[in-house]
Every structure is written in C-alpha cells, then in structure tokens.
Amino acid sequence: MIAAEKPDFSGTYVLTGSKGSFKFKKDIVWTLSVVQTDASIEVIKVMDGKQNVNRFPLDGTEGAYMSSGGVAGKCKVQFKEKYLIWDISTTTHPQPGGPAVTMHTRERWELSPDLRKLTIHSDVDFPQFQRLPISVIEPWSEIYTRN
C-alpha cells in the first residue's frame, strides 16, 4: 500500500463562516497565511488588523506557541491521514491573583477536495476539571476560503 501524500495547507485564506460556539462576525476580517515545508509549518493569523505568528516543526515534537491574546504555551503539530492535528496547551490565570488553569485545545485542519476551503475544527478542555459534568467551551469550526 502506498502511503497517502500529505496535503499542502500553504496559501492565504479568509474566514467566511463558522459553526458551533464560535460566532463569525462579517464586519471583522480574519486571514490566515500558511507556509508549509517538509519540516515545518508557519501560520500568520491576522484578526481585525492584529497579527499573530507561530511556526512549528511537523515531526510531532513540541514547539513554542503564542495565542492571539498573548498567552504563551506549547504546541505539537502532525499529520494524521488527510488531517493536520494541532495539540495546544496554554496556562492562563482567568481571575487576577487566582490559580493557574491549563487549557488544552485540539484543532483538526481539513482541506476540501477542491483545495478551496479550509475547515478548522476546534475542541477545548481543561484537564484539571475533567470530572465536572459540564463543558466549559463548546466545540466549534472556523471555515476559511482560499484566496
């Protein structure tokens, strides 16, 4: 059996829709610029004029991560079949002077068959609160169209 080729996510995308708990606002422009090589992936996200740049190895090792809100963390990125899987951990202080809380985000990037649409499925959990019967943040999807 021949191994499937890894999809190339390189390109520039504009947010055009959403599903789930994320509410897309048409008056705010979000763009993604992605540069993918065999060894790494760089993502430049611009949200309403504010730029955020992250670059990660594609071999499954951990890289430094910075959220759009300026929270530092770690991220592993790797291919799983036709998907690009992002495993992001950040530690925040939701309340000033309060305890640190670890937030775990998992993103699954998927390109449409015609390579024109990028869908990012996101799911967030808080490892120290796994025993609670509630979901703090509901899953969502961001839908981007390639320029």
Buried (B, 14 or more C-beta within 10 A) or exposed (E): EEEEEBBEBEBEBEBBBBEBEBEBEEEEEBBBBBBBEEEBBBBBBBBEEEEBEBBBBBEEEBBEBBBEEEEEBBBBBBBEEEBBBBBBBBEBEEEEEEEEBBBBBBBBBBBEEEEEBBBBBBBBBBEEEEEEEEEEBEBBBBBBEBE
